[in-house]
Amino acid sequence: MHLRRNALHNELHARPSMYFDAPAQVFHLAFLDEDDAAQSIIRTLCDRHVALADPTLPQGEFPIGDARLKWERHTEFLTLTLVTPGTQASPWSALPAVLAEVAEAHSSLLINADQICVESEDSWRGDLAQYGFHDPLGSNLDDGKATVWSDLRLNGNGLNRMLVLNRQFDGRRLGRMVRRLLEVETYRLMASLTLPVARSLSGELRQYETELVALSDDNAHTGAEDIRALLKRITRLSARVTQTQARTRLRFSATEAYAQLVFERIAELHESRTGDCQKLGTFIEQRFRPTVRYCESTDQRLTRLGSAVADLGNLLQARVQVDMEEQNSQILQSLSTRADTQIKIQKAVEGLSIIAISYYLLSLFKLLYQGLLTVGFDLSPRAALLAGMPLAVIIIGAIAYQIRNARRH
């Protein structure tokens, strides 16, 4: 059995929904996990309320009085969900103290805060005005088994309020449906974190594009003597674009993933129209999709800009390479001409060397002939010439052969 088989298999059950019956109040907070904030929040809650809980687990659940609190750790954020069963005096009770303390201590990391009032048909007050909704959005869920309303506006405490009227869901299906509503809001806000990044990046991209146009024009008109300076400018621009891509890649990728989850969760609600209200999921899609598209277009714009800078750099490199090949061709041609000249000079030198050798060899024969006459040999000039000439030809021929053989090697 593989060492990680059990852990990988149990991922199917790693994040179960909280199951409860209507009526109930559901509070949901999401905190960005920066500087190990999630670990600190979970450890504080466990130390205060349940000492035996393990804060290193990806999720956990424990009771706080009649309520139940659940934490879930995600890649970039932590969620706390508190379910208080029973009918409350007010449909929108205040944030419980256990969550209010955490929200106050980590207010700068609080990215989402939702409150869902879940009513049964018996506890239903019969009028949306009783819940403070005057122009709400609403949808029937799963063929009318439940109905959800919300104005998607933050109240004075910063909570986004939703009202769910349960008609036919049991505790399990109700818990799953409420979880989907909470995930739509949490993932939507996590995806929207990239919007300020994309907006701030717009001016930077305009500057890059202006510089790219200037570099393209300079590349079309720059002479060979200015190529090195132009290449340095392109390299600097490429480095800046690459740095920007590295800085924003994670955020843009996260937005794409979160947006896909939002649209999937909306589809899983199986919405249908209720009364004259605009459907909740339809409203979210219409208002949220432009944000996703803007972030996506900014990411694509940055990617295309990086490709354009790289193409310009490659074009200039090709131009430099062609110029170098032309220079190398000229150098090789010069070397070839010089080699031909050297060969001609070498041949001339060889000829002069053979002439000089022949002159010195004949001079030696003359001295030898004079020496023979001195010691008393009676040798006529004609006989000496006939005897020495073949020998001189053989010696000169052997020397010429050695010279040519050495040059060939």
C-alpha positions in Angstrom: 0.0 0.0 0.0 1.3 3.4 -0.9 2.4 5.5 2.2 0.0 8.3 1.3 -3.0 6.3 0.2 -5.1 6.8 3.3 -4.4 10.5 3.4 -5.2 11.0 -0.3 -8.4 8.9 0.0 -9.6 10.8 3.0 -9.4 14.1 1.1 -12.9 13.2 -0.1 -14.1 13.7 3.5 -11.7 16.5 4.5 -14.2 19.4 4.5 -17.7 18.1 5.4 -20.6 20.6 5.6 -22.2 21.5 8.9 -25.6 19.9 9.2 -28.4 21.7 11.0 -32.2 22.2 10.9 -34.1 25.4 10.5 -34.5 27.8 12.2 -30.9 28.8 12.8 -28.4 31.7 12.5 -25.2 31.1 10.5 -22.2 33.4 10.9 -19.3 33.1 8.5 -16.0 34.9 8.6 -13.1 34.6 6.2 -9.6 35.8 7.0 -6.5 36.0 4.8 -3.8 33.7 6.0 -0.9 36.2 6.1 2.1 35.9 8.5 0.6 32.6 9.8 -2.5 34.3 11.1 -4.7 31.2 10.6 -2.5 29.2 12.9 -2.7 31.9 15.5 -6.5 32.2 15.3 -7.2 28.5 15.5 -4.7 28.0 18.4 -6.4 30.9 20.3 -9.9 29.4 19.8 -8.8 25.9 20.8 -6.9 27.1 23.9 -10.0 29.0 25.1 -12.8 26.6 24.2 -11.5 23.1 23.6 -8.0 22.2 24.8 -8.0 18.8 23.1 -8.5 20.1 19.5 -5.6 19.9 17.1 -5.1 23.4 15.5 -2.8 21.9 12.8 -5.7 20.0 11.1 -7.2 21.5 7.9 -10.6 21.6 9.6 -12.2 21.2 13.0 -15.5 21.6 14.8 -16.4 22.0 18.5 -19.3 23.3 20.5 -19.6 26.7 22.2 -22.7 26.5 24.4 -25.6 25.7 22.2 -23.8 26.7 19.0 -21.1 24.9 17.0 -18.0 26.5 15.6 -16.1 25.1 12.6 -12.8 26.3 11.1 -11.5 25.4 7.7 -8.0 26.2 6.4 -7.6 26.9 2.7 -4.5 27.8 0.7 -4.9 31.5 1.2 -7.5 32.0 3.8 -9.2 30.7 6.9 -13.0 30.4 7.4 -14.9 30.4 10.7 -18.5 29.3 10.6 -20.7 29.4 13.7 -24.2 27.9 13.7 -26.7 28.9 16.4 -29.8 26.8 16.3 -33.3 28.0 17.3 -35.4 31.1 16.8 -33.8 34.4 17.9 -35.6 37.4 19.2 -34.2 39.4 16.2 -33.7 37.9 12.7 -30.4 39.7 12.6 -28.7 39.1 16.0 -25.3 40.6 16.7 -22.1 38.9 15.9 -21.4 36.4 18.7 -18.6 37.4 21.1 -16.3 34.5 20.1 -16.3 35.7 16.5 -16.4 39.4 17.4 -13.1 39.1 19.3 -11.4 37.4 16.4 -12.8 39.9 13.9 -11.6 42.8 16.0 -8.1 41.3 16.6 -7.6 40.6 12.9 -9.8 43.2 11.3 -7.1 44.0 8.6 -7.3 40.4 7.4 -11.1 40.0 7.4 -12.0 39.6 3.7 -15.6 38.3 4.1 -18.3 38.3 6.7 -21.7 36.8 6.1 -24.8 36.3 8.3 -27.5 33.9 7.1 -30.9 33.7 8.8 -32.3 30.3 8.1 -36.1 30.1 8.7 -38.5 27.3 8.6 -42.1 27.7 7.4 -43.2 27.8 11.1 -40.7 30.5 12.0 -41.2 32.5 8.8 -42.4 36.0 9.5 -44.3 36.2 6.2 -42.9 39.5 4.9 -39.5 40.4 3.6 -39.9 43.9 5.1 -39.8 42.2 8.5 -36.2 41.3 7.7 -35.2 44.7 6.5 -35.2 43.9 2.8 -36.9 46.4 0.6 -35.5 45.7 -2.9 -33.9 42.2 -2.5 -32.6 39.7 -4.9 -34.1 36.2 -4.6 -34.2 32.7 -6.0 -35.9 29.4 -5.5 -33.3 26.7 -4.8 -33.5 23.2 -6.1 -37.0 23.3 -7.6 -38.4 25.4 -4.8 -37.3 23.3 -1.9 -35.9 26.5 -0.4 -35.8 30.2 -1.2 -33.0 32.7 -0.6 -33.1 36.5 -0.5 -30.4 39.1 -0.1 -29.7 42.7 -1.0 -25.9 41.9 -1.1 -25.2 45.1 0.9 -23.1 45.4 4.0 -25.0 46.4 7.2 -23.5 48.8 9.8 -21.4 45.9 11.3 -19.9 45.0 7.9 -22.0 41.8 7.5 -23.6 40.7 4.3 -27.0 39.4 5.2 -28.9 36.5 3.5 -32.3 35.0 4.3 -33.1 31.4 3.6 -36.5 29.9 3.9 -36.4 26.1 4.1 -39.4 24.2 2.9 -38.3 20.6 2.1 -34.6 20.2 2.8 -33.4 18.0 5.6 -30.5 19.0 7.8 -27.8 17.5 5.5 -29.1 19.1 2.3 -29.8 22.4 4.0 -26.2 22.5 5.4 -24.8 21.8 1.9 -26.9 24.5 0.3 -26.0 27.1 2.9 -22.3 26.1 2.4 -22.6 26.8 -1.3 -24.1 30.3 -0.6 -21.2 31.1 1.7 -18.6 29.8 -0.7 -20.0 31.9 -3.5 -19.4 35.0 -1.4 -16.0 34.0 -0.1 -14.6 32.8 -3.4 -16.0 35.9 -5.1 -14.2 38.3 -2.8 -11.0 36.2 -2.9 -11.1 36.4 -6.7 -11.8 40.2 -6.5 -8.5 40.7 -4.6 -6.8 40.9 -8.0 -8.9 43.8 -9.2 -6.8 46.5 -7.4 -3.7 44.8 -8.7 -5.0 44.9 -12.3 -6.0 48.5 -12.0 -2.7 49.6 -10.6 -1.0 47.5 -13.3 -2.8 49.3 -16.1 -0.6 52.5 -16.0 2.5 50.4 -15.8 1.5 48.4 -18.8 0.8 51.6 -20.8 4.3 52.7 -20.0 5.7 49.4 -21.1 3.7 49.5 -24.4 4.8 53.0 -25.2 8.4 52.0 -24.6 8.0 49.0 -26.8 6.7 51.1 -29.7 9.7 53.4 -29.3 12.0 50.5 -29.3 10.3 49.0 -32.4 10.7 52.2 -34.3 14.4 52.5 -33.2 15.0 49.0 -34.3 13.7 49.8 -37.8 15.9 52.8 -38.2 19.0 52.1 -36.1 22.3 51.6 -37.8 24.7 48.8 -37.0 26.8 51.1 -34.7 23.8 51.6 -32.3 22.6 48.0 -32.1 24.4 47.4 -28.8 22.7 50.3 -27.0 19.3 49.3 -28.4 19.8 45.7 -27.3 20.6 46.9 -23.7 17.3 48.9 -23.7 15.3 45.9 -24.9 17.0 43.7 -22.3 16.1 46.2 -19.5 12.4 46.3 -20.7 12.3 42.6 -20.9 13.6 42.3 -17.3 11.0 44.7 -16.0 8.1 42.9 -17.8 9.4 39.5 -16.5 9.6 41.0 -12.9 6.0 42.2 -13.2 4.8 38.8 -14.5 6.5 37.0 -11.6 5.0 39.5 -9.1 1.4 39.1 -10.4 1.3 35.6 -11.8 0.0 34.0 -8.5 -2.7 36.5 -8.0 -4.1 36.2 -11.6 -4.0 32.4 -11.4 -5.8 32.5 -8.1 -8.5 34.7 -9.6 -9.1 32.3 -12.4 -9.4 29.4 -10.0 -11.7 31.2 -7.6 -13.9 32.6 -10.4 -14.4 29.1 -11.7 -15.5 27.9 -8.3 -18.0 30.8 -8.0 -19.7 29.9 -11.2 -19.7 26.2 -10.3 -21.3 26.9 -6.9 -24.0 29.2 -8.5 -24.8 26.4 -11.0 -25.1 23.9 -8.1 -27.8 26.1 -6.5 -30.3 25.1 -9.3 -32.0 28.5 -9.1 -35.4 29.5 -10.5 -37.2 32.8 -10.3 -39.3 33.7 -7.2 -41.8 36.5 -7.6 -40.5 39.7 -9.3 -37.0 39.4 -7.8 -33.9 39.1 -10.0 -32.2 35.8 -9.4 -29.4 36.0 -6.9 -26.9 34.0 -9.0 -27.8 35.9 -12.1 -27.1 39.2 -10.4 -23.8 38.0 -9.0 -22.7 36.6 -12.4 -23.6 39.8 -14.2 -21.7 42.0 -11.8 -18.8 39.7 -11.0 -18.0 38.4 -14.5 -16.7 41.9 -15.7 -14.2 41.8 -12.8 -13.0 38.4 -13.8 -12.7 39.4 -17.5 -10.9 42.6 -16.7 -8.3 40.7 -14.6 -8.1 38.1 -17.3 -7.6 40.7 -20.0 -4.9 42.4 -18.0 -3.1 39.1 -17.5 -3.3 38.4 -21.2 -2.1 41.9 -22.0 0.9 41.4 -19.8 1.6 38.0 -21.3 1.3 39.4 -24.9 3.6 42.3 -23.9 6.2 39.9 -22.6 6.0 37.9 -25.9 6.3 41.1 -28.0 9.4 42.2 -26.1 10.9 38.8 -26.5 10.1 38.8 -30.2 11.7 42.2 -30.6 14.8 41.0 -28.8 15.0 37.9 -31.0 14.6 40.0 -34.1 17.5 42.3 -33.0 19.6 39.2 -32.1 18.9 37.8 -35.6 20.0 41.1 -37.0 23.2 41.1 -35.0 23.8 37.5 -36.0 23.4 38.4 -39.7 25.8 41.3 -39.3 28.3 39.0 -37.5 28.0 36.4 -40.2 28.7 39.1 -42.8 31.7 40.3 -40.9 32.9 36.7 -40.5 32.5 36.2 -44.2 34.5 39.3 -45.0 37.2 38.1 -42.5 37.3 34.7 -44.1 37.5 36.2 -47.6 40.4 38.4 -46.4 42.1 35.4 -44.9 41.6 33.4 -48.1 43.1 36.2 -50.2 46.0 36.5 -47.7 46.5 32.7 -47.9 46.6 32.9 -51.7 49.2 35.6 -51.5 51.3 33.7 -49.0 51.2 30.6 -51.3 52.4 32.7 -54.2 55.1 34.2 -52.1 56.0 30.7 -50.8 56.2 29.4 -54.3 58.4 32.3 -55.3 60.6 31.7 -52.3 60.9 28.0 -53.2 62.0 28.9 -56.7 64.6 31.3 -55.4 65.7 28.8 -52.9 66.3 26.2 -55.6 68.2 28.7 -57.7 70.3 29.6 -54.7 70.9 26.0 -53.8 71.9 25.3 -57.5 74.3 28.2 -57.5 76.0 27.1 -54.2 76.0 23.5 -55.4 77.7 24.4 -58.7 80.2 26.6 -56.8 81.0 23.6 -54.6 81.6 21.4 -57.7 83.8 24.1 -59.1 85.9 24.2 -55.9 86.0 20.4 -55.9 87.2 20.4 -59.5 89.9 23.0 -58.7 91.0 21.0 -55.8 91.3 17.9 -57.9 93.5 19.8 -60.4 95.7 21.0 -57.6 96.4 17.6 -56.2 97.4 16.4 -59.7 94.3 14.8 -61.2 94.2 15.3 -65.0 90.5 16.0 -65.6 89.3 18.1 -68.5 86.5 20.6 -67.9 84.3 18.8 -70.3 84.6 15.5 -68.5 84.1 17.2 -65.1 81.0 18.9 -66.4 79.6 15.6 -67.8 80.3 13.9 -64.5 79.0 16.5 -62.1 75.9 17.7 -64.0 73.8 14.5 -63.4 74.8 14.5 -59.8 73.8 18.2 -59.4 70.5 17.5 -61.1 69.7 14.6 -58.8 70.6 16.6 -55.6 68.6 19.6 -56.7 65.6 17.4 -57.6 65.8 15.7 -54.2 65.9 19.0 -52.4 62.9 20.3 -54.5 60.9 17.2 -53.7 61.6 17.5 -50.0 60.4 21.2 -50.1 57.2 20.3 -51.9 56.5 17.3 -49.7 57.0 19.4 -46.5 54.6 22.1 -47.8 52.0 19.5 -48.7 52.0 18.1 -45.2 
